[in-house]
Amino acid sequence: MKEKSRKRTNAAVLILACALIAGGCCAQAAAGDNTKGVAQQASVKNQELKIKRLEEKTTEQANQSEKKKSASASSKFTEAQTKESNWNLLLVNPWNKLPEDFSVDLAKLPGGHAIDRRAYADLQAMMDAARAEGLSPIICSSYRTEEKQRTLYQNLVDKYLARGYSKKQAKQEAGRWVAAPGTSEHQSGLALDIVSSKYQSLDEKQARTPEQKWLMVHCHEYGFILRYPKEKKDITGINYEPWHYRYVGKKAAKEILRQGVCLEEYLRDRSL
């Protein structure tokens, strides 16, 4: 028994001694090769920096993906929009261009304006109701050809270029006010710019006019929505326009108002 105990003790001492020797060797190696240690630390830091940058890039890509998903709604629903039954829910924005073969049957309006014939009756009813309240809304813009849209867009781009913006910046800024050709709702025949006859400037003061206050409350009753709300510009891709109304049909308009969403969000939720 004592012999076994002595052997165990010797083994423990031997292990401890080996550990001390190894530790001493490591300490000596570290002291004798300090340059190598510094290089290793630098390498580790470089690796950590690369990992951090990769994580940041991944996070940014995920955020951009989610933003585009919300802005362009769902690709499945976008395909369904081309069907006749969904004509009123056609999504047109910076991420969803009009089909190349798109065409629309227009109904003429006073002042040389026009709208999709299927929305004509509801538009007339809305304008008549507003006038019956003693208001004087007027349409200042409606359907546009691609040529007209291109001219408006390029004119604004040129203005930003004249202010010293780069070509890329000029296009980005212009696109937040006048959509690039092919991405404008005005080309769909479903959008209108409506202003007060007493204040016709296209700025945020337009929202204070009696005409806009009435339209914002009642337009859904006639199938229209305020297309570009102030709090939704990061989703729609367009700045706040308290004069731009879009026809979506009475059912969709009421739901969009009830939910407090924009068209992109409404279509996205329908596709889930």
VEXLUM-30292 format. One record per residue (C-alpha): residue in one letter; x, y, z. Coordinates in nm, 4 decimals, decimal comma. Each point is the difference from the previous one (the first is absolute). Last residue first. Layout:
residues N
  res         u         v         w
    A         X         Y         Z
...
//
This chain:
residues 272
  res         u         v         w
    L   -4,7709    3,7212   -4,7182
    S   -0,0956    0,1618   -0,3338
    R   -0,2748    0,2193    0,1434
    D    0,2431    0,1373    0,2600
    R    0,2416    0,1098   -0,2715
    L   -0,2793    0,1647   -0,1972
    Y   -0,1091    0,2091    0,2978
    E    0,3569    0,0885    0,0916
    E    0,0790    0,1275   -0,3491
    L   -0,3322    0,1882   -0,0184
    C    0,0686    0,1949    0,3195
    V   -0,1227   -0,1020    0,3433
    G   -0,2287    0,1467    0,2677
    Q   -0,1960   -0,3238    0,0317
    R   -0,3406    0,1670   -0,0272
    L    0,1122    0,2326   -0,2797
    I    0,1502   -0,2842   -0,2043
    E   -0,3098   -0,2092    0,0624
    K   -0,2360    0,2756   -0,1161
    A    0,2049    0,0612   -0,3128
    A    0,0179   -0,3714   -0,0812
    K   -0,3784   -0,0389    0,0044
    K   -0,0705    0,3273   -0,1796
    G    0,2343   -0,0548   -0,2935
    V    0,3732    0,0739   -0,0253
    Y   -0,0017    0,3484   -0,1577
    R    0,3005    0,2099    0,0944
    Y    0,0118    0,3518    0,1344
    H    0,3008    0,2332   -0,0035
    W   -0,0647    0,3375    0,1660
    P    0,1490   -0,0434    0,3474
    E    0,3270   -0,1235   -0,1555
    Y    0,2491   -0,1242    0,2595
    N    0,3192   -0,1185   -0,1659
    I    0,0091   -0,3083   -0,2207
    G    0,1779   -0,3326    0,0574
    T   -0,3283   -0,1537    0,1141
    I    0,1562   -0,1707    0,2999
    D    0,2359    0,2721    0,1222
    K   -0,2710    0,2568   -0,0824
    K   -0,2556   -0,1638    0,2309
    E   -0,0278    0,2548    0,2844
    K   -0,0804    0,2895   -0,2342
    P   -0,2746   -0,1838   -0,1873
    Y    0,0509   -0,0647   -0,3742
    R   -0,3102   -0,1485   -0,1623
    L   -0,2805    0,1929    0,1657
    I   -0,2605   -0,2632   -0,0797
    F   -0,2910   -0,0202   -0,2435
    G   -0,2956   -0,2396   -0,0279
    Y   -0,2828    0,2513    0,0335
    E   -0,0584   -0,0332    0,3734
    H    0,3791   -0,0138    0,0373
    C    0,0194    0,3651   -0,1131
    H   -0,2040    0,1218    0,3001
    V    0,2396    0,1005    0,2767
    M    0,3078    0,0837   -0,2079
    L   -0,2229    0,1675   -0,2590
    W   -0,1637    0,2318    0,2521
    K    0,3293    0,1147    0,1508
    Q    0,1425    0,0356   -0,3496
    E   -0,2825    0,2292   -0,1132
    P    0,0009    0,2050    0,3208
    T    0,3688    0,0845   -0,0609
    R    0,2548   -0,0933    0,2644
    A    0,1427   -0,2979   -0,1940
    Q    0,0976    0,2345   -0,2856
    K    0,2425    0,1636    0,2409
    E    0,2154   -0,3100   -0,0534
    D    0,0923    0,1100   -0,3513
    L   -0,1477   -0,0226   -0,3483
    S   -0,1241    0,3566   -0,0348
    Q   -0,3624    0,0365   -0,1139
    Y   -0,1545    0,1954    0,2829
    K   -0,3433    0,1507   -0,0657
    S   -0,0964   -0,2593   -0,2611
    S    0,0913   -0,2623    0,2562
    V    0,2070   -0,2857   -0,1345
    I   -0,0473   -0,3461   -0,1495
    D    0,2862   -0,1994   -0,1536
    L   -0,1477   -0,3128   -0,1512
    A    0,0946   -0,3658   -0,0257
    L   -0,1628   -0,3020   -0,1631
    G    0,0923    0,0640   -0,3641
    S    0,2968   -0,2333    0,0370
    Q    0,2478    0,2581   -0,1312
    H   -0,0859    0,2272    0,2925
    E    0,1069   -0,2805    0,2306
    S    0,3584    0,0674   -0,1036
    T    0,2607   -0,2749   -0,0244
    G    0,0305   -0,0256   -0,3796
    P    0,1764    0,3328   -0,0339
    A    0,1717    0,0982    0,3268
    A   -0,2316    0,1278    0,2696
    V   -0,0109    0,3719    0,0724
    W    0,0515    0,1029    0,3608
    R    0,2157   -0,2720    0,1552
    G    0,1410   -0,0842   -0,3421
    A    0,1493    0,3482   -0,0327
    E    0,2101   -0,0594    0,3107
    Q    0,1326   -0,3356   -0,1197
    K    0,0598    0,1211   -0,3544
    A    0,1924    0,3061    0,1205
    Q    0,2038   -0,2109    0,2409
    K    0,1110   -0,2349   -0,2774
    K    0,0836    0,2843   -0,2382
    S    0,1930    0,1829    0,2745
    Y   -0,1746    0,2969    0,1590
    G    0,1411    0,3477   -0,0630
    R   -0,3177    0,2057   -0,0051
    A   -0,0142   -0,0187   -0,3798
    L   -0,0056   -0,3788    0,0278
    Y   -0,3027    0,0279    0,2272
    K   -0,1829    0,2104   -0,2586
    D    0,0979   -0,2403   -0,2784
    V   -0,1514   -0,2914    0,1929
    L   -0,3218    0,1999    0,0342
    N   -0,0217    0,0582   -0,3740
    Q    0,0850   -0,3656   -0,0624
    Y   -0,2940   -0,1198    0,2099
    L   -0,2530    0,2316   -0,1586
    T    0,1176   -0,0878   -0,3525
    R    0,0022   -0,3742    0,0680
    Q   -0,3517    0,0154    0,1427
    K   -0,1284    0,1796   -0,3092
    E    0,1629   -0,2586   -0,2288
    E   -0,1396   -0,2830    0,2116
    T   -0,3481    0,1415   -0,0505
    R   -0,1640    0,1615    0,2977
    Y   -0,3436   -0,0523    0,1538
    S   -0,0987    0,2578    0,2609
    S    0,1336    0,3399    0,1052
    C   -0,1519    0,3260    0,1256
    I   -0,3434   -0,1310    0,0925
    I   -0,2039    0,2647    0,1777
    P   -0,1646    0,0048    0,3403
    S   -0,2412    0,2871    0,0729
    L   -0,1883   -0,0566    0,3250
    G   -0,3563    0,1081    0,0850
    E   -0,0984   -0,3371    0,1431
    A   -0,1785   -0,0869   -0,3258
    R    0,3342    0,0594   -0,1696
    A    0,1549   -0,2805    0,2033
    A   -0,2874   -0,2359   -0,0843
    D    0,0298    0,0800   -0,3714
    M    0,3749   -0,0696    0,0057
    M   -0,0549   -0,3333    0,1717
    A   -0,2835   -0,1072   -0,2319
    Q    0,2053    0,0946   -0,3074
    L    0,2921   -0,2068    0,1258
    D   -0,2245   -0,2980    0,0720
    A   -0,1492    0,0124   -0,3510
    Y    0,3402    0,0295   -0,1715
    A    0,1796   -0,2871    0,1736
    R   -0,0747   -0,2619   -0,2700
    R    0,0838    0,2504   -0,2751
    D    0,3562    0,0307    0,1227
    I    0,0547    0,3736    0,0355
    A    0,0448    0,3002   -0,2298
    H    0,0872    0,3706    0,0077
    G   -0,0324    0,2533   -0,2808
    G   -0,1520    0,2640    0,2231
    P   -0,3234   -0,1889    0,0585
    L    0,0296   -0,3805    0,0178
    K    0,0334   -0,2613   -0,2734
    A   -0,0554   -0,3673    0,0708
    L    0,2986   -0,2228   -0,0703
    D    0,0326   -0,3655   -0,0985
    V    0,3411   -0,1054    0,1263
    S    0,3048   -0,1675   -0,1504
    F    0,2956   -0,1874    0,1438
    D    0,2171   -0,1954   -0,2462
    E    0,3237    0,0921    0,1746
    P   -0,1488   -0,0902    0,3373
    L    0,0043    0,2957    0,2413
    K    0,3033    0,0061    0,2218
    N    0,0103   -0,1405    0,3521
    W    0,2960    0,0979    0,2182
    P   -0,0241    0,3781   -0,0317
    N   -0,3814   -0,0254    0,0280
    V   -0,3001   -0,1334   -0,1934
    L   -0,2212   -0,2589    0,1638
    L   -0,3208   -0,0809   -0,1892
    L   -0,2772   -0,0321    0,2555
    N   -0,2804    0,1360   -0,2230
    W    0,0771   -0,2489   -0,2771
    N   -0,0361   -0,2931    0,2401
    S   -0,2856   -0,1893   -0,1666
    E    0,1491    0,0618   -0,3457
    K    0,3179   -0,1918    0,0841
    T    0,3272    0,1896    0,0008
    Q   -0,0241    0,0306    0,3759
    A    0,0483   -0,3732    0,0451
    E    0,3668    0,0299   -0,0912
    T    0,0441    0,2717    0,2609
    F   -0,1724   -0,2244    0,2538
    K    0,2648   -0,2672   -0,0362
    S    0,2804    0,2544   -0,0085
    S   -0,1187    0,1313    0,3350
    A   -0,0016    0,3580    0,1235
    S    0,2559    0,2051   -0,1922
    A    0,0672    0,2382    0,2868
    S   -0,0332   -0,2583    0,2762
    K    0,2306   -0,2495   -0,1654
    K    0,2364    0,2774   -0,1006
    K    0,0278    0,1114    0,3623
    E    0,0455   -0,3561    0,1235
    S    0,2802   -0,0633   -0,2498
    Q    0,1694    0,3274    0,0888
    N   -0,0073   -0,0906    0,3678
    A    0,1405   -0,3482   -0,0681
    Q    0,2765    0,1452   -0,2160
    E    0,0917    0,2445    0,2766
    T    0,0128   -0,2800    0,2576
    T    0,2205   -0,2129   -0,2241
    K    0,2339    0,2927   -0,0625
    E    0,0251    0,0724    0,3725
    E    0,0725   -0,3679    0,0744
    L    0,2662   -0,0105   -0,2721
    R    0,1587    0,3157    0,1394
    K    0,0099   -0,1521    0,3480
    I    0,1491   -0,3238   -0,1333
    K    0,2684    0,1915   -0,1877
    L    0,0806    0,2029    0,3113
    E    0,0277   -0,3169    0,2100
    Q    0,2355   -0,1532   -0,2573
    N    0,2139    0,3121    0,0015
    K    0,0089   -0,0055    0,3784
    V    0,1121   -0,3622   -0,0021
    S    0,2752    0,0792   -0,2498
    A    0,1178    0,2912    0,2113
    Q    0,0166   -0,2285    0,3026
    Q    0,2017   -0,2534   -0,1983
    A    0,2396    0,2700   -0,1143
    V    0,0440    0,1187    0,3581
    G    0,0764   -0,3556    0,1106
    K    0,2565   -0,0467   -0,2779
    T    0,1758    0,3189    0,1032
    N    0,0115   -0,1157    0,3641
    D    0,2011   -0,3078   -0,0893
    G    0,2305   -0,0573    0,2958
    A   -0,2487    0,1060    0,2660
    A   -0,2774   -0,2110   -0,1493
    A    0,2333   -0,2952   -0,0457
    Q    0,1255    0,0326    0,3562
    A   -0,3548    0,0154    0,1351
    C   -0,0981   -0,3016   -0,2076
    C    0,3080   -0,1919    0,1157
    G   -0,0722    0,0867    0,3598
    G   -0,3577   -0,1173   -0,0332
    A    0,1151   -0,3242   -0,1555
    I    0,2484   -0,0523    0,2819
    L   -0,2644    0,0762    0,2617
    A   -0,2473   -0,2389   -0,1643
    C    0,2618   -0,2729   -0,0238
    A    0,0802    0,0467    0,3674
    L   -0,3638   -0,0235    0,0961
    I   -0,0418   -0,3194   -0,2023
    L    0,3102   -0,1520    0,1625
    V   -0,1201    0,0967    0,3472
    A   -0,3367   -0,1611   -0,0673
    A    0,1678   -0,3157   -0,1264
    N    0,2262   -0,0147    0,3041
    T   -0,3018    0,0357    0,2292
    R   -0,1883   -0,2743   -0,1808
    K    0,3031   -0,2298    0,0212
    R    0,0326    0,0660    0,3750
    S   -0,3676   -0,0825    0,0541
    K    0,0387   -0,3245   -0,1913
    E    0,3036   -0,0960    0,2103
    K   -0,1837    0,0900    0,3213
    M   -0,2788   -0,2405   -0,0948
//
